[in-house]
Amino acid sequence: MELSFWAATDVGRRRQSNEDNFLIDKKLSLFAVADGMGGHASGEIASQIAVTNFRNAVEARKDLLDAYVRHENGVTAHDVLAVLENAAQLTGVTIFQRGQKEREKRGMGTTLTALLLLGERAFIAHVGDSRVYMVRQNQTVQLTEDHSLVNELIRHGKVTRESLAASPYASYKNAVTRALGVYETAQVDTIDLEVLPGDQFLLCSDGLHAHLKDTDVISFLASDHVTVIAQKLVDHANKGGGQDNITAVILRLQPDSTDAGQTRAQELNRKVEVLRQMPLFHHLSYKEILRVLSVTQVVDFNTGDDILHEGEPGDDMFILLKGKVRLHKDGALVTYLGPGAHFGEMALVDKRPRSVSASAEDRTRALVLRRQDFNDIIRNEARLSVKLLWSFVQVLAQRLRKTTADLTGARQELPDVSDDIMFDE
């Protein structure tokens, strides 16, 4: 896919120096924003170390990245995310050690938000409160979660964004809960997702996103050539007061009107809609749907292929995108399933053997979600896990009610034969 990009940074109207740095590496298709913190110009040093060392650490694993693009050596998206996470951790160690050696720089740190494009996927590593936005099909999605005190207060209902300025917490609006270099290690969020022709991304520091609404992101990225958007965003933040340094990096994947491009877009939209219609994922946002999709695999089955066998262990849930599946038990038909249906969901939480068998009646395509990946989401993403587990409980409750109703109906249909029973006394 053809890619265009541009960046701009500015000191703003209140600061004496610019502690932001950004990275654009065309050869690696690697982009990043770092917002430094610390006195005596240490923030600028921390952010410069971040973008330089992170880039070098990623380039050192270019052989693995190339293997992923070529689908070689079994390299997976998890391996690419591990490269980014390791690069961020090594960068944090370098910043921390520099601070330990030079007393005036002790405690310096920086945010780091990076995006790597490989093939048809984007990979993100994120620490701090800089952000990545995606604009797709006229909607804005904030792909990263702010690691900030304000965001934690909002999540726990202590304050709202609208009431923050008048609250006792207003003075903490720049406090981050994670940063590279302040401590020797930091928790790094990693995300990957499928990208489409026409997708646009904005990487920015908090000096910009403090002045942006979702509708602002859409309007800015939808207009003009990519080379002028970043500066217009900087001007927008300065008009809003320019209280902090301002940095914007814009990426634009050119639209693709070919059949292949349209097919990919339709396929992704189909995946999203199928998940949205399932009770298990019905309450998820678009961002959360994309997170679930990032850990699924698309698997194709030919007519007659066995998908699963009763009595055998399994850890996969199957979601049908197209085709037809026959469920059967002991050779007897149970039911047929078509696009949008799913089966095997109990395997996500239960290691018991399969209760039925499944076979492809036609050429069939399915999304497959593994128990290990589902459990990783449950362990690592608190808000998403609450939604998923609550939905799972609702699905089980609905099934229990149906089973109870079926048993009650069957009992009522039994003939009353008590008068015909004779007891041998």
C-alpha positions in Angstrom: 0.0 0.0 0.0 1.2 3.5 -0.9 2.0 5.6 2.2 2.4 9.3 2.7 3.4 11.0 5.9 4.5 14.3 7.4 5.3 15.7 10.9 5.5 19.0 12.7 6.6 20.0 16.2 6.5 23.3 18.1 7.5 24.6 21.5 4.0 26.0 22.2 3.3 29.4 23.9 4.1 28.7 27.5 7.4 26.6 27.5 10.9 27.8 27.0 12.2 24.7 25.3 10.8 21.8 23.2 11.1 18.5 25.0 9.2 16.6 22.3 10.9 14.5 19.7 9.5 12.5 16.8 10.8 9.7 14.5 10.1 9.0 10.9 12.0 6.1 9.3 10.7 5.5 5.8 12.8 2.4 5.2 11.5 0.7 8.4 8.0 2.3 8.1 8.5 3.2 11.7 7.0 6.3 13.3 7.1 7.6 16.9 6.4 10.5 19.2 8.2 11.0 22.5 7.3 13.7 25.1 10.2 14.2 27.6 10.0 15.3 31.2 12.6 16.4 33.7 14.4 19.6 34.6 17.6 21.1 33.2 16.8 20.1 29.6 16.7 16.5 30.7 13.3 15.9 29.1 14.7 16.8 25.7 17.6 14.4 26.2 15.3 11.6 27.4 13.0 11.9 24.4 15.9 12.1 21.9 17.4 9.0 23.4 14.0 7.3 23.2 13.4 7.9 19.4 17.0 7.1 18.5 17.6 4.0 20.6 14.1 2.6 19.9 14.7 2.9 16.2 18.1 1.2 16.4 16.7 -1.6 18.5 13.9 -2.3 16.0 16.3 -2.1 13.1 18.5 -4.7 14.8 15.7 -7.2 14.4 14.9 -6.3 10.7 15.6 -9.9 9.7 12.6 -11.0 11.8 10.4 -8.2 10.5 11.3 -9.2 6.9 10.5 -12.8 7.7 7.1 -11.8 9.0 6.3 -9.9 5.8 7.4 -12.9 3.7 5.4 -15.3 6.0 8.6 -17.3 6.7 10.0 -19.3 9.6 6.7 -19.3 11.5 7.2 -15.6 12.5 3.9 -14.3 14.0 2.4 -11.0 15.0 3.3 -11.9 18.6 6.9 -12.0 17.6 6.8 -8.6 16.1 5.1 -7.1 19.1 7.8 -8.7 21.3 10.4 -6.9 19.2 8.7 -3.5 19.9 8.3 -4.3 23.6 11.9 -5.3 24.0 13.1 -2.2 22.1 11.0 0.0 24.4 12.4 -1.7 27.5 16.0 -1.5 26.3 15.4 2.2 25.6 14.0 2.8 29.1 17.1 1.1 30.6 19.4 3.4 28.6 17.6 6.5 29.8 17.5 5.3 33.4 21.3 4.5 33.4 22.0 7.9 31.9 20.1 9.5 34.7 22.0 7.5 37.3 25.3 8.6 36.0 24.5 12.3 35.7 22.9 13.6 38.9 21.2 16.6 37.3 19.4 14.2 35.0 18.2 11.8 37.6 14.5 11.0 37.3 14.3 12.2 33.7 11.8 10.2 31.6 9.7 10.3 28.5 6.6 8.9 26.9 7.0 6.8 23.8 4.3 6.0 21.3 5.4 4.2 18.2 3.7 2.7 15.1 5.3 0.1 12.8 3.7 -0.8 9.4 4.4 -4.3 8.1 2.5 -5.6 5.2 -1.2 -5.3 6.0 -0.8 -4.8 9.7 0.1 -2.0 12.1 2.0 -2.7 15.3 2.0 -0.2 18.2 4.1 0.1 21.3 3.0 2.7 23.9 4.1 4.1 27.3 2.8 7.3 28.7 0.1 9.8 27.5 1.0 10.5 23.9 -1.6 9.0 21.6 -2.3 7.1 18.4 -5.6 8.0 16.6 -6.9 6.1 13.6 -9.5 7.5 11.2 -11.3 4.9 9.2 -14.5 5.2 7.2 -15.3 8.6 8.7 -14.9 7.5 12.4 -12.1 8.2 14.8 -10.7 5.6 17.1 -8.2 6.3 19.9 -6.0 3.2 19.7 -3.9 3.9 22.8 -4.9 4.3 26.4 -3.4 7.3 28.4 -1.1 6.2 31.2 -2.0 9.3 33.2 -3.3 10.2 36.6 -6.2 12.1 35.1 -7.2 9.1 33.0 -7.1 6.8 36.1 -9.3 9.3 38.0 -11.8 9.4 35.1 -11.9 5.6 34.9 -12.7 5.3 38.6 -15.4 8.0 38.5 -13.5 10.6 40.6 -13.8 13.3 37.9 -15.1 13.8 34.4 -13.2 15.5 31.6 -15.7 18.3 31.6 -15.3 18.9 35.4 -11.5 18.5 35.6 -10.6 22.2 35.2 -12.7 23.1 38.3 -11.7 20.1 40.4 -8.9 19.7 43.0 -7.2 17.4 40.5 -6.6 20.1 37.8 -3.0 20.6 38.9 -2.3 16.9 38.1 -3.3 17.1 34.5 0.3 16.5 33.2 1.1 13.7 35.6 1.8 10.3 34.0 1.6 6.9 35.6 4.1 5.3 33.2 7.2 6.6 31.5 10.5 5.3 30.1 13.6 6.0 32.1 12.1 7.1 35.4 12.5 3.6 36.7 14.7 0.8 35.1 11.6 -0.9 33.7 8.2 0.1 32.6 5.1 -1.7 31.5 4.7 -1.4 27.7 1.3 -1.7 26.0 1.5 -3.4 22.6 -1.3 -3.5 20.0 -1.6 -4.8 16.5 -4.4 -4.5 13.9 -5.2 -5.0 10.3 -4.9 -1.8 8.2 -6.9 -0.9 5.2 -6.3 1.4 2.2 -7.6 4.8 3.1 -6.7 4.5 6.8 -5.1 7.5 8.4 -3.1 7.7 11.7 -2.2 10.6 13.9 0.6 10.2 16.5 0.7 13.1 18.9 1.9 14.4 22.3 -0.5 15.6 24.9 0.2 19.2 24.0 -1.9 18.6 20.9 -4.5 16.1 22.0 -5.5 18.2 25.0 -7.1 20.5 22.4 -8.6 17.8 20.1 -12.0 16.2 20.0 -12.7 13.1 17.8 -14.6 15.3 15.3 -11.5 17.6 15.1 -9.3 14.6 14.2 -11.6 13.6 11.4 -12.0 17.1 10.0 -8.3 17.9 10.0 -7.2 14.5 8.5 -9.9 14.6 5.9 -8.8 17.8 4.3 -5.8 19.1 2.4 -2.6 17.3 1.4 -0.8 15.4 4.2 2.1 17.8 4.1 0.0 20.7 5.6 -2.1 18.8 8.1 0.5 18.5 10.8 1.2 22.2 10.9 -2.5 23.1 10.9 -2.8 20.8 14.0 0.0 22.7 15.7 -1.6 26.0 14.9 -4.9 24.7 16.3 -3.2 23.8 19.6 -1.4 27.2 19.8 -4.7 29.0 19.2 -6.1 27.0 22.2 -3.4 28.4 24.4 -0.3 26.3 23.5 0.3 25.4 27.2 2.7 22.5 26.3 5.0 21.4 23.5 3.1 20.2 20.5 4.0 17.4 18.1 2.0 15.7 15.3 3.0 12.9 12.9 0.4 12.1 10.2 0.3 8.8 8.2 -2.0 8.2 5.3 -2.5 4.9 3.4 -3.7 5.8 0.0 -7.2 4.5 -1.0 -7.3 1.5 -3.2 -10.2 1.2 -5.7 -9.0 -2.2 -7.1 -11.0 -5.3 -6.5 -8.4 -6.6 -4.1 -8.6 -3.5 -2.0 -12.4 -3.5 -1.9 -12.4 -7.2 -1.0 -10.1 -6.6 2.0 -12.2 -3.8 3.2 -15.4 -5.8 2.9 -13.8 -8.8 4.6 -12.7 -6.7 7.6 -16.1 -5.0 7.8 -17.7 -8.5 7.7 -15.6 -9.7 10.7 -16.5 -6.6 12.7 -20.2 -7.0 12.0 -20.2 -10.7 12.8 -18.6 -10.1 16.2 -20.9 -7.2 17.0 -23.9 -9.4 16.4 -22.7 -12.1 18.8 -24.0 -11.8 22.4 -20.4 -12.3 23.7 -19.1 -9.2 22.0 -22.3 -7.2 21.6 -21.3 -4.5 24.2 -17.7 -3.9 22.8 -16.7 -0.7 21.2 -15.1 -0.6 17.8 -11.7 -0.3 19.3 -12.4 -3.3 21.5 -13.7 -5.3 18.6 -10.4 -4.6 16.8 -8.5 -5.8 19.9 -10.4 -9.1 19.8 -9.9 -9.4 16.0 -6.1 -8.9 16.5 -5.9 -12.3 18.3 -8.1 -14.3 16.0 -7.0 -16.2 12.9 -8.9 -16.8 9.7 -9.1 -20.5 8.8 -10.5 -22.0 5.6 -12.1 -25.5 5.4 -12.9 -27.5 2.3 -16.2 -29.4 1.9 -16.1 -32.5 4.1 -13.3 -31.3 6.4 -13.6 -32.2 10.1 -13.4 -29.1 12.2 -13.7 -30.7 15.7 -14.5 -34.2 17.1 -16.7 -35.0 20.1 -14.8 -36.4 23.0 -11.6 -34.8 22.1 -10.1 -31.8 24.0 -10.2 -28.4 22.3 -9.4 -24.8 23.1 -10.8 -22.9 20.1 -14.1 -21.0 19.5 -15.2 -20.8 15.8 -17.1 -17.9 14.3 -18.4 -18.5 10.8 -17.8 -15.9 8.2 -19.1 -17.9 5.2 -20.1 -21.5 4.3 -22.1 -24.1 6.2 -21.2 -26.4 9.1 -22.9 -29.5 10.3 -23.0 -30.3 14.0 -23.5 -34.0 14.8 -23.3 -36.3 17.8 -22.9 -40.1 17.6 -23.5 -39.8 13.8 -26.9 -38.1 14.3 -27.5 -34.5 13.0 -27.8 -31.9 15.7 -28.1 -28.8 13.5 -26.7 -26.8 10.6 -24.9 -23.5 11.2 -24.4 -20.6 8.7 -22.5 -17.3 8.5 -22.7 -15.3 11.7 -23.1 -18.4 13.9 -20.5 -19.7 16.3 -19.7 -22.8 18.2 -17.1 -24.1 20.7 -17.2 -21.0 23.0 -17.2 -23.1 26.1 -13.7 -24.1 25.2 -12.6 -20.6 26.1 -13.2 -21.3 29.8 -13.6 -25.0 30.1 -11.1 -27.8 29.3 -13.7 -30.6 29.1 -13.8 -32.6 25.9 -16.0 -31.5 23.0 -19.7 -32.5 23.3 -20.4 -32.6 19.5 -18.5 -33.0 16.3 -18.4 -30.3 13.5 -17.8 -30.8 9.8 -17.8 -28.4 6.8 -20.7 -28.9 4.5 -19.5 -26.4 2.0 -16.3 -24.4 1.6 -16.2 -22.6 4.9 -14.3 -19.7 6.4 -14.1 -19.1 10.1 -12.5 -16.8 12.7 -10.8 -18.8 15.3 -10.2 -17.5 18.9 -7.9 -19.6 21.1 -8.3 -20.0 24.9 -4.8 -18.7 25.5 -5.4 -15.5 23.6 -8.8 -15.0 25.2 -7.2 -15.5 28.7 -4.4 -13.0 27.8 -7.1 -10.3 27.2 -8.8 -11.2 30.4 -5.6 -11.0 32.4 -4.2 -7.8 30.9 -7.1 -5.6 30.0 -9.3 -5.0 32.9 -12.2 -3.0 31.4 -12.4 -5.2 28.3 -12.3 -8.3 30.5 -15.2 -7.1 32.6 -17.3 -6.6 29.5 -16.4 -10.1 28.1 -16.9 -12.0 31.4 -20.2 -10.2 32.1 -21.4 -11.0 28.5 -20.3 -14.6 29.0 -22.3 -14.9 32.2 -25.4 -13.5 30.4 -25.0 -16.1 27.6 -24.7 -18.9 30.1 -27.7 -17.6 32.1 -29.8 -17.4 28.9 -28.8 -21.0 28.0 -29.7 -22.1 31.6 -33.1 -20.5 31.3 -33.7 -22.2 28.0 -32.6 -25.6 29.3 -34.9 -25.2 32.3 -37.8 -24.2 30.1 -37.2 -27.2 27.8 -37.1 -29.6 30.8 -40.2 -28.1 32.3 -42.0 -28.5 29.0 -40.9 -32.1 28.6 -42.0 -32.9 32.1 -45.5 -31.4 31.5 -45.8 -33.6 28.3 -45.2 -36.8 30.3 -48.4 -38.8 30.9 -49.6 -39.1 34.5 -49.3 -42.9 35.1 -49.3 -42.8 38.9 -52.8 -44.4 39.0 -51.6 -47.3 37.0 -48.6 -48.2 39.2 -49.2 -51.2 41.5 -47.1 -51.8 44.5 -46.5 -55.4 45.7 -47.1 -55.2 49.4 
